[in-house]
Amino acid sequence: MASDAAADGALLERVDSLLADGGYVGRERAAEVAAAVPEARARILDWVRSAADSGDFRRFERLAALAVHLHPEGLAPILVPLLASDAAGVNTEDLVDMLGELRAPESVDAISHVVREKRNADGPFYPLGIKGVQSLGEIGTPEAHQFLRGIATSGPGEWPDPLRWHAAEELGIEDELGFDEDEMLGGA
């Protein structure tokens, strides 16, 4: 058993060293890592969970970024509680993005909560709010669309205009609402 744990630890260290330069982990890079360490596909969920549980969020983010592209069943149930916990040291924007990429319906409430809670603190450019709106658009469930519709059709001042614009755009109703992109986004 100890040798199994040591072997698993060595695999994890190898994968982490391949990811440790901090660069973007996209499909190609994930495929390279999986080819270099084929066992990573079978172990990635345990490694992501362990890094999250230990609070090693830098490692967690690298492994979760890899996991998104390896498509293991069960990744979203690890990411959603972490997003909902608002744990210090977690890159919330990356979590929201990953859950959108996964098209994880179970994350709609957590993402909606983040967008709602950060809507005014995120200005003037609203990167987290926009990422949340886009992720909800990718998820595309009736609940996600209902939340987006609420933002898009809200009155001026209820939600920041950039979030109203992006929500309408995700739903394809910006013209129907008479939104002017330059006006809504402040020429940005």
Backbone torsions as a table, in degrees:
resi	resn	phi	psi	omega
1	MET	NA	-44.2	179.7
2	ALA	-62.1	-36.2	179.0
3	SER	-69.1	-32.5	175.9
4	ASP	-64.8	-43.4	179.1
5	ALA	-65.2	-39.6	178.9
6	ALA	-66.5	-40.8	178.6
7	ALA	-65.3	-41.6	178.3
8	ASP	-64.4	-41.5	177.8
9	GLY	-61.5	-38.6	178.9
10	ALA	-67.3	-39.6	176.8
11	LEU	-62.6	-44.9	179.2
12	LEU	-60.1	-45.1	180.0
13	GLU	-63.0	-37.3	178.8
14	ARG	-65.6	-46.6	178.5
15	VAL	-61.6	-46.7	-177.7
16	ASP	-63.1	-36.2	178.5
17	SER	-68.0	-31.5	176.8
18	LEU	-70.6	-23.3	-178.7
19	LEU	-101.0	-11.6	-166.1
20	ALA	-69.4	-9.3	-178.7
21	ASP	-73.0	-5.4	175.8
22	GLY	81.5	0.7	179.7
23	GLY	-72.5	166.8	-179.6
24	TYR	-61.7	134.9	177.2
25	VAL	-103.6	98.9	176.9
26	GLY	-103.9	-170.5	-177.9
27	ARG	-58.1	-45.7	-177.2
28	GLU	-63.3	-46.7	-179.3
29	ARG	-65.5	-39.5	177.3
30	ALA	-61.5	-41.5	178.7
31	ALA	-64.0	-38.9	178.0
32	GLU	-63.2	-44.2	180.0
33	VAL	-65.6	-43.3	179.5
34	ALA	-64.1	-34.3	177.3
35	ALA	-70.6	-37.7	-179.5
36	ALA	-72.4	-33.3	-179.0
37	VAL	-134.2	79.8	-175.7
38	PRO	-57.7	-28.2	179.4
39	GLU	-65.8	-16.1	-178.2
40	ALA	-58.7	-36.0	-179.5
41	ARG	-58.6	-40.8	-177.7
42	ALA	-79.7	-24.1	-173.5
43	ARG	-103.5	-12.1	-168.8
44	ILE	-58.2	-40.9	-179.0
45	LEU	-62.3	-43.8	178.4
46	ASP	-62.5	-39.6	179.9
47	TRP	-67.6	-41.7	178.7
48	VAL	-63.3	-46.6	-179.5
49	ARG	-61.5	-44.4	-179.1
50	SER	-63.5	-42.5	178.4
51	ALA	-64.4	-40.1	178.4
52	ALA	-65.8	-46.3	-178.6
53	ASP	-62.9	-33.4	-178.8
54	SER	-85.0	-7.6	-179.3
55	GLY	78.6	14.6	177.7
56	ASP	-86.7	76.5	-170.3
57	PHE	-72.9	-24.8	174.8
58	ARG	-65.8	-46.7	177.4
59	ARG	-65.7	-43.4	178.9
60	PHE	-53.2	-48.4	-177.2
61	GLU	-63.2	-40.0	177.4
62	ARG	-63.8	-46.7	-178.0
63	LEU	-68.8	-39.1	178.8
64	ALA	-65.8	-39.2	177.2
65	ALA	-62.0	-38.6	175.5
66	LEU	-66.4	-46.0	-176.5
67	ALA	-60.1	-37.5	179.9
68	VAL	-54.2	-38.4	-177.0
69	HIS	-87.7	-13.0	176.0
70	LEU	-90.0	-11.2	175.3
71	HIS	55.0	47.7	176.6
72	PRO	-75.3	139.6	175.6
73	GLU	-67.5	128.5	177.7
74	GLY	105.3	7.0	179.3
75	LEU	-73.3	-44.9	-177.9
76	ALA	-56.9	-41.5	178.0
77	PRO	-62.9	-16.4	173.7
78	ILE	-85.4	-40.7	-175.8
79	LEU	-74.6	-39.4	-174.5
80	VAL	-60.3	-50.3	179.6
81	PRO	-61.5	-33.5	178.6
82	LEU	-67.1	-41.5	176.3
83	LEU	-63.0	-44.6	-178.4
84	ALA	-66.1	-26.5	-177.5
85	SER	-75.5	-19.3	-177.4
86	ASP	54.5	40.0	-177.3
87	ALA	-63.8	138.1	177.4
88	ALA	-64.8	137.7	177.7
89	GLY	94.9	-6.9	179.4
90	VAL	-91.9	135.1	177.0
91	ASN	-81.4	95.1	-175.0
92	THR	-59.8	-41.5	-178.4
93	GLU	-61.5	-40.8	177.8
94	ASP	-65.6	-41.2	177.8
95	LEU	-60.8	-45.5	179.0
96	VAL	-60.0	-43.7	179.3
97	ASP	-62.4	-45.3	179.9
98	MET	-61.0	-43.6	-179.2
99	LEU	-65.4	-34.2	174.2
100	GLY	-66.0	-43.7	177.9
101	GLU	-60.9	-36.6	179.0
102	LEU	-75.0	-14.8	-175.0
103	ARG	53.3	48.6	-173.6
104	ALA	-85.9	103.2	-178.7
105	PRO	-60.3	-29.5	-179.5
106	GLU	-69.1	-7.3	-178.5
107	SER	-97.0	-2.6	-175.7
108	VAL	-57.6	-47.0	-178.8
109	ASP	-62.8	-44.0	-178.3
110	ALA	-66.3	-43.4	179.0
111	ILE	-66.2	-43.6	178.9
112	SER	-59.4	-41.0	178.8
113	HIS	-62.1	-44.8	179.5
114	VAL	-61.1	-46.4	-179.4
115	VAL	-61.2	-44.7	-179.4
116	ARG	-62.4	-47.2	-175.7
117	GLU	-70.3	-32.0	-174.3
118	LYS	-101.5	3.9	-171.1
119	ARG	-59.0	-32.7	-179.6
120	ASN	-97.4	-27.3	-178.8
121	ALA	-78.0	-11.6	-171.9
122	ASP	-93.6	-4.0	-175.3
123	GLY	-77.7	167.7	10.3
124	PRO	-89.3	-6.9	-175.6
125	PHE	-101.2	-16.9	173.2
126	TYR	58.1	46.5	-177.8
127	PRO	-63.6	-40.0	-179.9
128	LEU	-69.9	-44.1	178.7
129	GLY	-61.2	-43.8	179.7
130	ILE	-65.5	-41.9	177.6
131	LYS	-61.3	-40.3	177.9
132	GLY	-64.3	-44.2	178.1
133	VAL	-61.5	-44.6	179.7
134	GLN	-65.4	-39.9	178.5
135	SER	-64.9	-41.5	177.1
136	LEU	-63.5	-36.2	175.5
137	GLY	-63.7	-40.6	178.0
138	GLU	-64.9	-39.4	-178.9
139	ILE	-65.6	-45.6	168.3
140	GLY	68.9	15.7	178.1
141	THR	-74.5	163.2	175.5
142	PRO	-55.9	-37.3	179.4
143	GLU	-66.4	-40.8	178.2
144	ALA	-64.7	-44.5	179.7
145	HIS	-65.2	-36.5	178.1
146	GLN	-62.8	-43.7	178.4
147	PHE	-63.3	-44.9	179.0
148	LEU	-62.7	-40.9	178.8
149	ARG	-62.0	-39.3	177.4
150	GLY	-60.5	-39.6	177.3
151	ILE	-69.1	-50.4	-174.5
152	ALA	-61.5	-38.7	-174.8
153	THR	-95.4	5.4	178.1
154	SER	-67.4	159.4	178.0
155	GLY	-74.9	155.8	177.1
156	PRO	-53.5	133.7	-180.0
157	GLY	94.5	-21.6	177.6
158	GLU	-71.8	-41.1	176.5
159	TRP	-130.6	148.1	176.3
160	PRO	-58.9	140.5	-178.0
161	ASP	-54.0	-40.8	178.8
162	PRO	-60.2	-35.6	178.2
163	LEU	-71.9	-38.3	176.9
164	ARG	-61.6	-43.4	179.8
165	TRP	-61.3	-51.2	-176.2
166	HIS	-65.8	-36.1	176.7
167	ALA	-63.7	-44.9	178.5
168	ALA	-63.2	-39.8	179.8
169	GLU	-64.8	-41.7	178.0
170	GLU	-60.6	-34.4	-179.7
171	LEU	-88.3	-10.2	-178.8
172	GLY	72.8	30.0	-176.5
173	ILE	-119.8	14.9	-177.5
174	GLU	-63.3	-38.1	178.6
175	ASP	-70.3	-42.3	178.4
176	GLU	-57.7	-35.5	179.9
177	LEU	-84.4	-5.5	179.3
178	GLY	73.5	25.9	-178.9
179	PHE	-76.1	139.1	173.2
180	ASP	-106.4	119.3	-174.6
181	GLU	-56.0	-48.5	-178.6
182	ASP	-61.6	-40.7	-179.4
183	GLU	-67.3	-44.0	-176.5
184	MET	-70.4	-35.3	-177.1
185	LEU	-97.7	4.0	178.1
186	GLY	65.4	30.3	179.6
187	GLY	75.4	7.0	-178.3
188	ALA	-78.9	NA	NA
